[in-house]
Amino acid sequence: MKCPAIFFFFAMAGSTLHAQGVDVADAWARTSVQGQKATAAFMKITAKQNLQLVAVSSPVAGVVEVHQMKMENDIMRMRAVTGGLDLPAGKAVALTPGGYHLMVMDLKMALPKGSTLPLTLVFKDANGAQSKMDLRVPVAAVAPTGPAPAAPVHKH
């Protein structure tokens, strides 16, 4: 019999994670090799109410930031998003290559294909109340052709 954790991972295939009024779908992270200090993670986040993604962390990285890539005077620029990423109620916000994405920096270990990247997302509502979502994001060399699950670790 296969390991229950592996079964759970594959049972989540094609699904969306729902927690705290937030849905995370199509999550994946780029592979990294030993000595590589940064990678990126991508997903679609849909909040049921207006929220902000105000922080992201991972035990395998020194820092995780929301970044945005955009064209400025015919030059592609990448900058950290300050003040949080707005998640309008009911609207999917896509974190994709070439747009908003999570920069996972100061990696403490390689992230080979088939492994998972543990992430904690921190959200803030209009009243300042915070909630967290812990994810295990599948690692792949390229974007999966189908929806990649974000397997939950636990919810706060």
C-alpha positions in Angstrom: 0.0 0.0 0.0 1.2 3.5 -0.8 2.1 6.0 1.9 -1.0 7.8 3.2 0.7 11.2 2.6 1.3 10.4 -1.0 -2.3 9.2 -1.4 -3.6 12.4 0.2 -1.4 14.5 -2.2 -2.8 12.7 -5.3 -6.3 12.8 -3.8 -6.0 16.6 -3.8 -5.2 16.7 -7.5 -7.5 19.0 -9.4 -8.9 20.4 -6.2 -9.0 23.8 -4.6 -8.1 24.4 -0.9 -10.8 26.3 1.0 -10.1 27.9 4.4 -10.9 31.1 6.3 -13.0 32.3 3.4 -10.1 32.0 1.0 -9.7 29.6 -1.9 -6.3 28.7 -3.3 -6.1 26.9 -6.6 -3.5 25.9 -9.2 -0.6 26.3 -6.8 2.9 25.3 -7.8 6.5 26.4 -7.2 9.6 26.3 -9.5 12.3 23.7 -8.8 15.6 24.8 -7.4 19.0 23.1 -7.2 21.5 23.0 -4.3 23.1 26.4 -3.9 20.3 28.3 -5.6 19.1 31.0 -3.4 15.7 31.9 -4.8 12.7 30.5 -6.6 9.1 31.5 -7.2 5.6 30.2 -6.3 2.4 30.8 -8.2 -1.3 30.2 -7.5 -4.8 31.7 -7.8 -6.3 33.2 -4.6 -10.0 34.0 -4.3 -11.3 35.6 -1.1 -14.9 35.6 -0.1 -14.6 39.1 1.5 -12.1 41.9 0.8 -8.8 40.8 2.2 -5.1 41.6 1.8 -2.3 39.1 1.6 0.0 40.8 4.1 2.8 38.3 4.7 4.1 34.9 3.5 6.7 32.7 5.2 8.3 29.3 4.8 10.6 27.3 7.0 12.8 26.5 4.0 13.4 30.2 3.1 14.8 33.2 4.9 12.3 35.5 3.3 9.2 35.2 1.1 7.7 38.3 -0.5 4.9 39.2 -2.9 6.5 40.6 -6.1 5.1 42.2 -9.2 6.7 42.2 -12.7 5.6 44.9 -15.1 6.9 46.7 -18.1 8.3 50.2 -17.5 9.7 52.1 -20.5 10.2 48.9 -22.4 12.1 47.3 -19.5 10.6 44.4 -17.5 11.0 45.3 -13.8 10.3 43.3 -10.7 9.5 44.9 -7.3 8.3 43.8 -3.9 4.6 44.7 -3.3 4.5 47.0 -0.2 1.4 47.3 2.1 -0.1 43.9 1.1 -1.7 42.5 -2.0 -5.4 43.4 -2.3 -7.8 40.4 -2.7 -11.1 41.9 -3.8 -14.1 39.8 -2.7 -15.1 37.1 -5.2 -12.3 38.0 -7.7 -9.5 35.5 -8.4 -6.1 37.1 -8.1 -3.6 35.2 -10.2 0.0 34.9 -9.0 1.7 34.0 -12.3 5.1 34.1 -14.1 5.4 37.6 -15.5 2.9 39.2 -13.0 2.3 39.0 -9.3 4.1 36.0 -7.8 5.8 34.9 -4.5 9.6 35.3 -4.4 11.0 32.6 -2.1 14.5 33.8 -1.2 17.5 32.8 0.9 16.6 29.1 0.3 17.9 26.8 3.0 17.6 23.7 0.8 17.0 22.6 -2.8 13.5 22.1 -4.0 13.6 19.3 -6.5 10.7 18.3 -8.8 8.1 16.2 -6.9 8.9 17.8 -3.5 6.6 20.3 -1.8 7.2 23.9 -0.6 5.6 24.7 2.8 4.1 28.2 2.9 2.1 30.1 5.4 -0.1 32.9 4.0 -1.2 35.7 6.3 -4.4 37.6 5.4 -5.8 40.8 7.0 -9.5 41.9 6.8 -10.9 45.4 6.8 -11.0 45.4 10.6 -7.3 44.4 10.9 -8.0 40.9 12.0 -5.5 38.4 10.7 -5.9 34.8 9.6 -3.3 32.2 8.4 -3.4 29.4 5.9 -0.6 26.8 5.8 0.0 25.1 2.4 2.2 22.5 0.9 2.8 23.6 -2.7 3.9 21.1 -5.3 7.3 21.8 -6.9 7.6 21.4 -10.7 10.1 22.5 -13.4 7.3 24.1 -15.4 3.6 25.0 -14.8 1.5 21.8 -14.4 -0.9 21.2 -17.3 -3.8 20.7 -15.0 -4.7 22.2 -11.7 -2.0 21.6 -9.1 -3.3 21.2 -5.6 -2.2 23.2 -2.6 -2.4 20.5 0.0 -3.3 21.9 3.5 -1.1 21.3 6.4 -3.4 22.8 9.0 -5.6 25.9 9.4 -5.3 28.6 12.1 
